[in-house]
């Protein structure tokens, strides 16, 4: 069976968008994705339109495949959702419906309710809450950069709001940075070999949150994430330190290991880092600093598998100058 191919067409006059799907050239399959009578987008990342939206789905063959591709195009991997809504006459009722859809992980439907509240009830207290929940919907739909922007705007325009003062919005910014970090996949280099700028952004945001909100109910979760982020950054520092060591560049090893021990203690590298740091100091003719590294290793980790090596290495060093 040939590989399925998709071809997207847009008719600007009728404003009809059509996705043609073909598994076999002789048996084309198609699905008319959506007909939109208004192009005024409120939240493009979620495909939320302000008003006059009509959606038509027409399947020719293989509806399951077509629907899977449609959802992949429309939601970028988000959980399947119908996006169907039934607006009420009050802001509160629409907000409650939006929250229910949010809990059900129907990000499109929930966003429609919240956008409707902002449009129709702009002076209601629920309009403010709707702004926050729209950010939550973007977060749920894995549109993390958009979610970060939305949370920042919410903090900027509603600095005294309860969900700002308790640290929720700031925590979600850090969580968004964390969740957009790439994972490991066997076809690609491991994550610790890659640039860690995004990882550092996540760490900085979470540390900032912990500093600003000592009583926030989200501190425990933030600390858990920060441990994971710290381990990832430590993995990178260790990888680079070993890279320099294996290529005969001990000063590069020294600089990386000092950074690792200064910023990422307690994540699993302390013993090996102190041991290698001592060896690197010897290689750059700094025996006094090597002695301090190995003494710390023996003192703090006497039962480790490197304690004996460190004692032997200390014995072989020339006596410290007086």
PAZAPA-4460 file (N, C-alpha, C; in steps of 0.05 Angstrom, whole numbers, plus 32768, in hexadecimal, padded with zeros to 4 digits):
% residues 322
    n_x    n_y    n_z   ca_x   ca_y   ca_z    c_x    c_y    c_z   seq   type   mol
   8011   7FE8   8000   8000   8000   8000   8012   8019   8000     1      X     A
   800C   802B   7FEE   801B   8044   7FED   8018   8056   8005     2      X     A
   802B   8067   8009   8029   8079   8020   8014   808F   801B     3      X     A
   8005   8095   802F   7FF0   80A9   802C   7FFC   80C5   8028     4      X     A
   7FF0   80D4   8016   7FF9   80EF   8010   7FE2   8103   8015     5      X     A
   7FE9   811A   801D   7FD5   812F   8023   7FDB   8148   8013     6      X     A
   7FC6   8154   8008   7FC8   816C   7FF8   7FB3   8180   8002     7      X     A
   7FBC   8197   800A   7FAA   81AC   8016   7FA4   81C1   8002     8      X     A
   7F8A   81C8   8000   7F81   81DD   7FED   7F70   81F1   7FFC     9      X     A
   7F72   820A   7FF4   7F61   821F   8000   7F54   822F   7FE9    10      X     A
   7F39   8231   7FEA   7F2B   8241   7FD7   7F24   825C   7FE4    11      X     A
   7F31   8271   7FDC   7F2E   828B   7FEA   7F12   8296   7FE6    12      X     A
   7F05   8291   7FD0   7EEB   829C   7FCB   7ED6   8290   7FDD    13      X     A
   7ED5   8276   7FDE   7EC1   8269   7FEF   7ECC   8265   800C    14      X     A
   7EE6   826A   8010   7EF3   8267   8029   7EEF   824A   8033    15      X     A
   7EF4   8238   8021   7EF2   821B   8027   7F0E   820F   8027    16      X     A
   7F14   81FF   803B   7F2E   81F3   803D   7F2A   81D5   803A    17      X     A
   7F39   81C9   8027   7F35   81AD   8021   7F50   819E   8023    18      X     A
   7F4F   8187   8031   7F66   8176   8034   7F62   815D   8023    19      X     A
   7F71   8158   800E   7F6F   8141   7FFD   7F82   812C   8007    20      X     A
   7F78   8114   800C   7F88   80FE   8017   7F88   80E8   8003    21      X     A
   7F9F   80DD   7FFC   7FA1   80C8   7FE9   7FB3   80B2   7FF2    22      X     A
   7FA9   8099   7FF4   7FBA   8082   7FFA   7FC1   8074   7FE1    23      X     A
   7FAF   8075   7FCE   7FB4   8069   7FB3   7FAA   807D   7F9F    24      X     A
   7FBB   8084   7F8B   7FB3   8099   7F78   7F99   8093   7F6A    25      X     A
   7F92   807A   7F68   7F79   8073   7F5A   7F60   8076   7F6B    26      X     A
   7F64   8079   7F85   7F4D   807B   7F97   7F51   8093   7FA9    27      X     A
   7F4F   80AB   7F9F   7F53   80C3   7FB0   7F3E   80C5   7FC6    28      X     A
   7F47   80CF   7FDC   7F36   80D4   7FF3   7F39   80F1   7FFB    29      X     A
   7F23   80FC   8004   7F25   8118   800C   7F13   811E   8023    30      X     A
   7F1A   8134   8031   7F09   813E   8046   7F09   815C   8045    31      X     A
   7EF1   8167   8044   7EEE   8185   8045   7EF1   818D   8062    32      X     A
   7F06   819A   8068   7F0E   819E   8084   7EFC   81B3   8092    33      X     A
   7EFB   81CB   8088   7EEC   81DF   8096   7EE5   81F6   8083    34      X     A
   7ECC   81FF   8086   7EC4   8217   8077   7EC1   822D   808B    35      X     A
   7ECF   8243   8088   7ECF   8259   809B   7EC3   8271   808E    36      X     A
   7EB0   827D   809A   7EA3   8295   808F   7EAE   82AE   809B    37      X     A
   7EC0   82AC   80AE   7ECE   82C3   80B9   7EEB   82BC   80BE    38      X     A
   7EFD   82CD   80B6   7F1A   82C8   80B9   7F26   82D6   80D1    39      X     A
   7F15   82E0   80E3   7F20   82EF   80FA   7F28   82DC   810F    40      X     A
   7F42   82D5   8110   7F4C   82C2   8123   7F52   82D0   813E    41      X     A
   7F49   82C2   8153   7F4F   82CC   816E   7F69   82BF   8178    42      X     A
   7F6A   82A5   8177   7F81   8296   8181   7F8A   8283   816B    43      X     A
   7F9B   828C   8159   7FA3   827B   8142   7FAE   8261   8149    44      X     A
   7FBD   825F   8160   7FCA   8246   8167   7FB6   8230   816D    45      X     A
   7F9D   8239   8174   7F89   8225   817B   7F73   8225   8166    46      X     A
   7F74   8236   8151   7F60   8236   813C   7F46   8240   8146    47      X     A
   7F46   8254   8158   7F2D   825E   8163   7F24   8277   8155    48      X     A
   7F0C   8277   814A   7F01   828D   813C   7EED   829C   814D    49      X     A
   7EEB   82B6   8149   7EDA   82C5   815B   7EBC   82C0   8156    50      X     A
   7EB4   82C0   813D   7E97   82BD   8137   7E93   82B2   811B    51      X     A
   7E7A   82AA   8116   7E72   82A0   80FC   7E83   828A   80F1    52      X     A
   7E88   8276   8101   7E99   8260   80F9   7E87   8248   80F3    53      X     A
   7E8A   823D   80DB   7E7B   8224   80D5   7E8F   820F   80CC    54      X     A
   7E8C   81F7   80D6   7E9F   81E2   80D0   7E91   81CB   80C3    55      X     A
   7E9C   81C2   80AC   7E90   81AC   809D   7EA4   8197   8099    56      X     A
   7E9F   817F   80A1   7EB1   8168   809C   7EA2   8154   808A    57      X     A
   7EAF   814E   8073   7EA3   813B   8060   7EB8   8127   8059    58      X     A
   7EB3   810E   805F   7EC7   80F9   8059   7EBE   80E9   8041    59      X     A
   7ED1   80E3   8030   7ECB   80D2   8019   7ED0   80B5   8020    60      X     A
   7EEA   80AE   8026   7EF1   8093   802E   7F05   8094   8044    61      X     A
   7F08   807E   8052   7F1B   807C   8068   7F18   8093   807B    62      X     A
   7F01   8096   8088   7EFD   80AD   809A   7F10   80AD   80B1    63      X     A
   7F19   8096   80BA   7F2A   8096   80D2   7F45   80A2   80CB    64      X     A
   7F50   809A   80B3   7F6A   80A6   80AB   7F67   80C4   80A6    65      X     A
   7F51   80CB   8099   7F4D   80E8   8094   7F4B   80F8   80AD    66      X     A
   7F3C   80ED   80C0   7F38   80FB   80DA   7F53   80FD   80E8    67      X     A
   7F63   80E8   80E7   7F7D   80E9   80F5   7F8F   80FE   80E9    68      X     A
   7F8F   8100   80CE   7F9F   8115   80C1   7F94   8130   80C7    69      X     A
   7F7A   8133   80C7   7F6D   814D   80CD   7F75   8156   80E8    70      X     A
   7F74   8144   80FC   7F7B   814C   8117   7F98   8152   8119    71      X     A
   7FA9   8144   810A   7FC5   814A   810B   7FCB   8165   8100    72      X     A
   7FBD   816D   80EA   7FC1   8187   80DF   7FB6   819D   80F1    73      X     A
   7F9E   8198   80FC   7F91   81AD   810C   7F9B   81B0   8128    74      X     A
   7FA4   819A   8134   7FAA   819B   8150   7FC7   8196   8157    75      X     A
   7FD8   8190   8143   7FF4   818B   8147   7FF9   8177   815D    76      X     A
   7FEB   8161   815D   7FF0   814C   8170   7FDF   814E   8189    77      X     A
   7FCD   8162   818B   7FBC   8165   81A3   7FA8   814F   81A3    78      X     A
   7F9C   814A   81BA   7F88   8135   81BD   7F70   813C   81AB    79      X     A
   7F64   8127   819F   7F4D   812A   818D   7F37   8139   819B    80      X     A
   7F2A   814C   818D   7F14   815B   8199   7F01   8163   8184    81      X     A
   7EE8   8165   818C   7ED3   816D   8178   7ED2   818A   8174    82      X     A
   7ED8   819A   8189   7ED6   81B7   8186   7EBA   81C2   8187    83      X     A
   7EA6   81B0   818B   7E8A   81B9   818B   7E84   81C9   81A4    84      X     A
   7E74   81DE   81A1   7E6D   81EF   81B8   7E4F   81F5   81B7    85      X     A
   7E45   81FC   81CF   7E29   8204   81D2   7E28   821C   81E5    86      X     A
   7E2A   8234   81D9   7E2D   824C   81EA   7E14   8251   81FB    87      X     A
   7E19   825C   8213   7E04   8264   8225   7E01   8282   8225    88      X     A
   7DED   828C   8234   7DE8   82A9   8233   7DF7   82B8   8249    89      X     A
   7E05   82AA   825B   7E13   82B7   8270   7E31   82B1   826F    90      X     A
   7E41   82C3   8279   7E5E   82BF   8279   7E65   82A8   828B    91      X     A
   7E58   82A6   82A2   7E5F   8290   82B5   7E5A   8275   82A8    92      X     A
   7E43   8271   829B   7E3C   8258   8290   7E50   8250   827A    93      X     A
   7E57   8264   8269   7E6B   825E   8254   7E86   8257   8260    94      X     A
   7E8D   8265   8276   7EA6   825F   8283   7EA7   8243   828E    95      X     A
   7E91   823B   829B   7E8F   8220   82A6   7E91   820B   8290    96      X     A
   7E84   8211   8279   7E86   81FE   8263   7EA2   81FC   8258    97      X     A
   7EAF   8214   8257   7ECB   8214   824D   7EDE   8205   825F    98      X     A
   7EDA   8208   8279   7EEA   81F9   828C   7EE6   81DB   828A    99      X     A
   7ECC   81D3   8286   7EC6   81B7   8282   7ED4   81AB   826A   100      X     A
   7ED3   81BB   8254   7EE1   81B1   823C   7F00   81B1   8240   101      X     A
   7F09   81C4   8250   7F26   81C4   8256   7F2E   81AB   8265   102      X     A
   7F1D   81A4   8278   7F23   818B   8288   7F21   8172   8276   103      X     A
   7F10   8174   8262   7F0D   815D   824F   7F22   815D   823A   104      X     A
   7F34   8171   823A   7F4A   8174   8227   7F40   817A   820B   105      X     A
   7F29   8186   8209   7F1F   8190   81EF   7F28   81AD   81ED   106      X     A
   7F41   81B1   81E4   7F4D   81CB   81E5   7F3E   81DF   81D2   107      X     A
   7F35   81D5   81BB   7F28   81E7   81A8   7F0D   81F1   81B3   108      X     A
   7EFD   81DE   81BD   7EE3   81E6   81C8   7EE6   81F9   81E0   109      X     A
   7EF8   81F2   81F2   7EFC   8204   8209   7F05   8220   8201   110      X     A
   7F16   8221   81ED   7F1F   823B   81E3   7F09   824B   81D7   111      X     A
   7EF7   823E   81C9   7EE0   824C   81BD   7ECF   8259   81D3   112      X     A
   7ECA   824A   81E9   7EBA   8255   81FF   7EC8   826D   820B   113      X     A
   7EE2   826B   8210   7EF0   8281   821D   7EF3   8299   820A   114      X     A
   7EF7   8294   81F1   7EF8   82AB   81DE   7EDD   82B8   81DB   115      X     A
   7EC7   82A8   81DD   7EAC   82B3   81DC   7EA7   82C5   81F4   116      X     A
   7EB1   82BD   820C   7EAD   82CD   8224   7EBB   82E8   8221   117      X     A
   7ED4   82E7   8217   7EE3   8300   8213   7ED5   8313   81FF   118      X     A
   7EC9   8307   81EB   7EBC   8317   81D6   7EA1   8323   81DF   119      X     A
   7E91   8312   81EC   7E76   831A   81F3   7E72   8325   820F   120      X     A
   7E85   831E   8221   7E83   8327   823D   7E9D   8333   8246   121      X     A
   7EA7   8348   8238   7EC2   8352   823D   7EC6   835F   8259   122      X     A
   7EB0   8367   8266   7EB3   8374   8281   7EAC   8361   8298   123      X     A
   7EA7   8348   8291   7EA1   8335   82A6   7EBB   832B   82B3   124      X     A
   7EB9   8322   82CC   7ED1   8317   82D9   7ED9   82FD   82CB   125      X     A
   7EC6   82F1   82BD   7ECD   82D8   82AF   7EDD   82DD   8295   126      X     A
   7EDD   82F6   828C   7EED   82FD   8275   7F0B   82FC   827C   127      X     A
   7F11   8305   8295   7F2D   8303   829E   7F35   82E6   82A2   128      X     A
   7F24   82D6   82AE   7F2A   82BA   82B2   7F2C   82AC   8297   129      X     A
   7F1C   82B5   8283   7F1D   82A8   8269   7F39   82AD   825C   130      X     A
   7F45   82C4   8261   7F60   82C8   8256   7F73   82B4   8261   131      X     A
   7F72   82AE   827B   7F83   829A   8287   7F7E   827F   827C   132      X     A
   7F64   8278   8279   7F5D   825D   8270   7F64   8259   8252   133      X     A
   7F64   826E   8243   7F6E   826C   8227   7F8B   8265   8227   134      X     A
   7F9B   8270   8239   7FB7   8268   823C   7FB9   824B   8244   135      X     A
   7FA8   8242   8256   7FA8   8226   825E   7FA1   8214   8247   136      X     A
   7F8F   821D   8235   7F88   820D   821E   7F9F   820B   820B   137      X     A
   7FAE   8221   8207   7FC6   8220   81F6   7FDA   820D   8202   138      X     A
   7FDD   820E   821C   7FF0   81FC   822A   7FE7   81DF   8226   139      X     A
   7FCE   81D9   8229   7FC4   81BE   8225   7FC7   81B4   8209   140      X     A
   7FC5   81C6   81F6   7FC8   81BF   81D9   7FE5   81BE   81D1   141      X     A
   7FF7   81C1   81E4   8014   81BF   81E0   801E   81D6   81CE   142      X     A
   8010   81EC   81CF   8019   8205   81C2   8027   8216   81D7   143      X     A
   803F   820C   81DF   804C   8216   81F7   8056   8233   81F4   144      X     A
   8061   823A   81DE   806B   8255   81DA   8054   8269   81DB   145      X     A
   803E   8262   81CE   8026   8273   81CF   801B   8275   81EC   146      X     A
   801C   825F   81FA   8013   825F   8216   8024   8271   8227   147      X     A
   803E   8270   8223   8050   8282   8232   8049   829F   822E   148      X     A
   8044   82A7   8215   803D   82C2   820E   8022   82CA   821C   149      X     A
   800F   82B7   821C   7FF5   82BD   8228   7FF7   82C0   8246   150      X     A
   8007   82AF   8253   800A   82B1   8270   8018   82CB   8277   151      X     A
   802C   82D2   8267   803A   82EC   826D   8027   8304   826A   152      X     A
   8016   8303   8256   8003   8319   8252   7FEF   831A   8269   153      X     A
   7FE7   8303   8272   7FD4   8302   8289   7FE1   830E   82A2   154      X     A
   7FFB   8307   82A7   8009   8313   82BE   800C   8331   82BB   155      X     A
   8012   833A   82A2   8016   8357   829D   7FFC   8367   82A2   156      X     A
   7FE6   835D   8298   7FCD   836D   829A   7FBC   8367   82B3   157      X     A
   7FC3   8352   82C1   7FB4   834B   82DA   7FC7   8344   82F0   158      X     A
   7FD9   8356   82F8   7FEE   8350   830B   7FE4   8349   8327   159      X     A
   7FCB   8352   832E   7FC1   834C   8349   7FAD   8335   8349   160      X     A
   7FA9   8329   8333   7F96   8312   8331   7FA0   82FB   8343   161      X     A
   7F8D   82ED   834E   7F93   82D7   8360   7FA6   82C2   8353   162      X     A
   7FA1   82BC   8339   7FB0   82A8   832B   7FCC   82B2   8322   163      X     A
   7FD1   82CC   8327   7FEB   82D7   8324   7FFA   82D8   833F   164      X     A
   7FEB   82E2   8353   7FF8   82E5   836E   7FFE   82CA   837B   165      X     A
   7FF0   82B4   8373   7FF7   829A   837F   800C   828B   836E   166      X     A
   8016   8298   8359   802B   828D   834A   8023   827A   8333   167      X     A
   8009   8276   832F   8000   8263   831A   800B   826B   82FF   168      X     A
   8006   8283   82F6   800D   828B   82DB   802C   828A   82D7   169      X     A
   803B   8292   82EB   8058   8291   82E8   8062   8274   82E7   170      X     A
   8056   8263   82F8   805D   8247   82F7   8058   823A   82DC   171      X     A
   8041   8241   82D0   803A   8236   82B6   804D   823F   82A0   172      X     A
   8059   8256   82A3   806D   825F   8290   8085   824C   8291   173      X     A
   808F   8247   82AA   80A5   8234   82AD   809F   8218   82A3   174      X     A
   8086   820F   82A9   807E   81F5   82A1   807C   81F3   8282   175      X     A
   8073   8209   8276   8072   820A   8259   808D   8207   824C   176      X     A
   80A1   8216   8257   80BC   8213   824C   80C6   81F6   8250   177      X     A
   80C0   81EA   8266   80C9   81CF   826C   80BC   81BB   8258   178      X     A
   80A3   81BE   8253   8095   81AA   8243   809C   81AC   8225   179      X     A
   80A7   81C2   821D   80AE   81C4   8200   80CA   81BA   81FB   180      X     A
   80D8   81B0   8210   80F2   81A5   820C   80F0   818B   81FD   181      X     A
   8102   8187   81EA   8101   816F   81D9   810A   8157   81E9   182      X     A
   80FE   8140   81E4   8106   8127   81F1   811A   8118   81E0   183      X     A
   8122   8101   81E9   8135   80F1   81DA   8127   80DF   81C6   184      X     A
   8132   80DC   81AE   8128   80CB   819A   813F   80BD   818D   185      X     A
   813D   80A4   8188   8155   8094   8180   8162   809E   8165   186      X     A
   8152   80AB   8154   815D   80B5   813B   816E   80CE   813F   187      X     A
   816B   80DC   8155   8178   80F6   8159   818C   80F4   8171   188      X     A
   819F   8107   8172   81B2   8107   8189   81A2   810A   81A3   189      X     A
   81AD   80FF   81B9   81A0   8102   81D3   819E   811F   81DB   190      X     A
   818A   8125   81EC   8184   8140   81F3   819C   814E   8200   191      X     A
   81AD   8140   820F   81C3   814D   821D   81D9   8156   820A   192      X     A
   81D8   814E   81F0   81EC   8157   81DD   81E3   8171   81CF   193      X     A
   81CA   8178   81D3   81BF   818F   81C5   81C2   81A9   81D4   194      X     A
   81BC   81BF   81C7   81BC   81D9   81D3   81A8   81DA   81EA   195      X     A
   81AF   81E6   8201   819E   81E5   8218   8192   8200   821F   196      X     A
   8190   8212   820B   8184   822C   8211   8168   822B   821B   197      X     A
   8157   821A   820F   813C   8217   8218   813A   820B   8234   198      X     A
   814C   81F8   8239   814D   81EC   8254   8155   8201   8269   199      X     A
   8168   8212   8262   8170   8227   8275   8159   823B   8279   200      X     A
   814A   8241   8264   8132   8252   8267   811F   8246   827B   201      X     A
   811A   822C   8278   8107   821F   828B   8112   8221   82A7   202      X     A
   812B   821B   82AB   8137   821D   82C6   8135   8239   82D1   203      X     A
   813B   824D   82C1   813A   8269   82CB   811E   8271   82D3   204      X     A
   810A   8269   82C2   80EE   8270   82C9   80E5   8262   82E2   205      X     A
   80ED   8249   82E6   80E4   823B   82FE   80F2   8245   8317   206      X     A
   810C   824C   8314   811A   8258   832B   810E   8273   8332   207      X     A
   8107   8283   831E   80FA   829D   8323   80E0   8299   8331   208      X     A
   80D0   8285   8328   80B7   8280   8335   80BB   8279   8353   209      X     A
   80CE   8267   8359   80D3   825F   8375   80DC   8277   8386   210      X     A
   80EB   8289   837A   80F4   82A1   8389   80DD   82B4   838F   211      X     A
   80CB   82B7   837B   80B6   82CB   837E   809E   82C1   838E   212      X     A
   809A   82A7   838F   8082   829D   839C   8088   8287   83B0   213      X     A
   8092   8290   83C8   809A   827D   83DD   8083   826D   83E8   214      X     A
   806A   8277   83E5   8053   8269   83F0   8040   825D   83DB   215      X     A
   8049   825C   83C3   8037   8252   83AD   8032   8235   83B0   216      X     A
   8019   822D   83AB   8013   8210   83AB   801F   8200   8394   217      X     A
   802C   820E   8382   8038   8201   836B   8056   81FD   836E   218      X     A
   8061   8203   8386   807D   8201   838A   8087   81E4   8389   219      X     A
   8078   81D1   8394   8081   81B5   8394   8084   81AB   8378   220      X     A
   8071   81B0   8367   8073   81A8   834B   808A   81B6   833D   221      X     A
   808D   81CF   8342   80A3   81DE   8336   80BE   81D2   833D   222      X     A
   80C1   81CB   8357   80DA   81BF   8360   80E0   81A4   8352   223      X     A
   80CA   8195   834E   80CD   817B   8340   80D7   817F   8324   224      X     A
   80CB   8192   8316   80D3   8198   82FA   80F0   81A3   82FA   225      X     A
   80F6   81B3   830D   8111   81BF   830E   8127   81AA   8311   226      X     A
   8121   8195   8321   8134   817F   8324   8139   8171   8309   227      X     A
   8123   816D   82FA   8125   8160   82E0   8135   8172   82CD   228      X     A
   812F   818C   82CD   813E   819F   82BC   815B   81A0   82C4   229      X     A
   8161   81A1   82DE   817C   81A2   82E8   818C   8189   82DF   230      X     A
   817F   8172   82E0   818C   8159   82D8   8193   815B   82BA   231      X     A
   8181   8166   82AB   8186   8168   828E   819E   817B   8288   232      X     A
   819F   8191   8297   81B5   81A3   8293   81CF   8197   829D   233      X     A
   81CE   8188   82B3   81E6   817A   82BD   81F0   8165   82A9   234      X     A
   81DD   8157   829D   81E4   8143   8288   81F5   8151   8272   235      X     A
   81EC   8169   826A   81FA   8177   8255   8216   8180   825E   236      X     A
   8218   818A   8276   8232   8193   8280   8245   817B   8282   237      X     A
   823B   8165   828B   824C   814D   828D   8255   8143   8272   238      X     A
   8243   8144   825F   8249   813B   8244   825F   814D   8238   239      X     A
   825D   8167   823B   8271   817A   8230   828C   8176   823F   240      X     A
   828B   8173   8259   82A3   816F   8269   82B2   8156   825F   241      X     A
   82A3   8140   825B   82B0   8128   8251   82BA   812B   8234   242      X     A
   82AB   813B   8224   82B4   8140   8209   82CF   814D   8209   243      X     A
   82D3   8162   821A   82ED   816F   821B   8303   815D   8226   244      X     A
   82FC   814D   823A   8310   813B   8246   8319   8126   8232   245      X     A
   8306   811A   8224   830E   8105   8210   831E   8110   81F9   246      X     A
   831D   812A   81F5   832C   8137   81DF   8345   8146   81E8   247      X     A
   834D   8140   8201   8366   814C   820C   8365   8169   8211   248      X     A
   834D   8173   821A   834B   8190   8220   8341   8192   823D   249      X     A
   8353   818D   8250   834B   818C   826D   8341   81A7   8278   250      X     A
   834A   81BD   826D   833F   81D7   8278   8322   81DA   8272   251      X     A
   831A   81D1   825A   82FD   81D1   8254   82ED   81BF   8267   252      X     A
   82FA   81A9   826E   82ED   8197   8281   82EA   81A4   829C   253      X     A
   82FF   81B2   82A5   82FF   81C0   82BF   82E8   81D4   82BF   254      X     A
   82E5   81E4   82AB   82D1   81F9   82AB   82B5   81ED   82AB   255      X     A
   82B0   81D8   829C   8296   81CC   829B   828F   81BE   82B5   256      X     A
   82A2   81B0   82C1   829D   81A2   82DB   8299   81B6   82F2   257      X     A
   82A7   81CC   82F1   82A2   81E0   8306   8286   81EB   8304   258      X     A
   827D   81EF   82EB   8262   81F9   82E7   824E   81E5   82F0   259      X     A
   8253   81CB   82EA   8240   81B6   82F2   823E   81B5   8310   260      X     A
   8255   81B6   831E   8254   81B3   833B   8249   81CC   8349   261      X     A
   824C   81E3   833C   8241   81FC   8348   8223   81FE   8345   262      X     A
   8218   81F3   832F   81FC   81F8   8329   81EA   81DF   832B   263      X     A
   81F6   81C7   832A   81E5   81AF   8328   81EE   8199   833B   264      X     A
   81F2   81A1   8353   81F9   818D   8368   81E1   817B   836E   265      X     A
   81E8   8162   8374   81D3   8150   837E   81C2   8143   8369   266      X     A
   81CA   8144   8350   81B9   8137   833B   81C6   811E   8331   267      X     A
   81DD   8115   833D   81E9   80FC   8336   8205   80FD   832B   268      X     A
   8211   8114   8329   822B   8117   831D   8241   811F   8331   269      X     A
   823A   8124   834A   824D   812F   835C   8267   811F   835F   270      X     A
   8265   8105   8362   827C   80F4   8367   828E   80F3   834E   271      X     A
   8282   80ED   8337   8292   80EB   831E   829D   8106   8316   272      X     A
   828E   811B   831B   8297   8136   8314   82AF   813E   8325   273      X     A
   82AE   8139   833F   82C5   8140   8350   82DE   812F   8349   274      X     A
   82DA   8116   8343   82F0   8105   833B   82FD   810F   8321   275      X     A
   82ED   8114   830D   82F8   811D   82F3   8303   8139   82F6   276      X     A
   82F7   814A   8306   8301   8165   830A   831D   8164   8315   277      X     A
   8322   8153   8329   833D   8150   8334   8351   8148   831F   278      X     A
   834A   8135   830E   835B   812C   82F9   8361   8142   82E5   279      X     A
   834C   8152   82DF   8350   8168   82CC   8362   817E   82D8   280      X     A
   835F   8183   82F2   8371   8196   82FF   838E   818D   82FD   281      X     A
   8392   8173   8302   83AE   8169   8300   83B8   816D   82E3   282      X     A
   83A7   8168   82D0   83B0   816B   82B3   83B7   8187   82AC   283      X     A
   83AB   819B   82BA   83B2   81B7   82B4   83C6   81C2   82C8   284      X     A
   83D2   81B0   82D7   83E7   81B7   82EB   83DC   81C9   8301   285      X     A
   83C6   81C0   830C   83BA   81CE   8324   83B5   81BA   8339   286      X     A
   83CB   81AE   8345   83C8   8198   8358   83B9   81A0   8372   287      X     A
   83BC   81B9   837B   83AF   81C2   8393   8391   81C1   8390   288      X     A
   8387   81C9   8379   836A   81C7   8374   8361   81AB   8370   289      X     A
   8372   819A   8365   836B   817E   8362   8368   8172   837E   290      X     A
   837A   8179   8390   8379   816F   83AB   835E   8176   83B9   291      X     A
   8356   818F   83B5   833D   8198   83C1   8325   8188   83B6   292      X     A
   8325   8183   839D   830F   8174   8390   830E   8157   839B   293      X     A
   8325   814A   839D   8325   812F   83A6   8320   812D   83C4   294      X     A
   8329   8141   83D3   8323   8141   83F0   8305   8144   83F5   295      X     A
   82F9   8155   83E5   82DC   8158   83E7   82CD   813E   83E0   296      X     A
   82D7   8130   83CC   82CB   8117   83C4   82CD   8102   83DB   297      X     A
   82E4   8100   83E7   82E8   80ED   83FD   82D8   80F4   8415   298      X     A
   82D6   810F   841B   82C8   8118   8432   82A9   8115   842F   299      X     A
   829F   811C   8419   8282   811C   8415   8276   8101   840B   300      X     A
   8287   80F2   83FE   827D   80D9   83F2   8291   80C2   83F9   301      X     A
   8294   80BC   8413   82A8   80A8   841B   82A1   808C   8412   302      X     A
   8288   8086   840D   8280   806B   8405   827D   8068   83E7   303      X     A
   8284   807D   83D8   8281   807B   83BB   8297   806A   83AE   304      X     A
   8293   8062   8396   82A6   8051   8388   82BF   8061   837F   305      X     A
   82BF   807B   8382   82D6   808C   837B   82E6   8095   8393   306      X     A
   82DC   808F   83AB   82EA   8098   83C3   8306   808C   83C5   307      X     A
   8308   8072   83BF   8322   8065   83C0   8335   8070   83AB   308      X     A
   832B   8075   8393   833B   8081   837E   8345   809C   8386   309      X     A
   8333   80AC   8393   833B   80C7   839B   8351   80C6   83B1   310      X     A
   834F   80B3   83C3   8363   80B1   83D8   837E   80AA   83CC   311      X     A
   837E   8097   83B9   8397   8090   83AC   83A3   80A7   839C   312      X     A
   8391   80B6   838F   839A   80CD   8380   83A6   80E3   8392   313      X     A
   8399   80E7   83A9   83A4   80FA   83BD   83BF   80F2   83C7   314      X     A
   83C3   80D8   83CB   83DD   80CF   83D5   83F3   80D3   83C0   315      X     A
   83EB   80D3   83A7   83FF   80D6   8392   8406   80F3   838B   316      X     A
   83F6   8105   8396   83FC   8121   8391   8414   812B   83A0   317      X     A
   8422   813E   8395   8438   814A   83A4   842D   815A   83BB   318      X     A
   843B   815B   83D2   8431   816A   83E9   842A   8187   83E2   319      X     A
   8416   8191   83EF   840E   81AD   83EA   8425   81C0   83F3   320      X     A
   8429   81D5   83E3   843D   81E9   83EA   8435   81F9   8403   321      X     A
   8448   81FE   8414   8443   820D   842C   844C   822A   8429   322      X     A
***
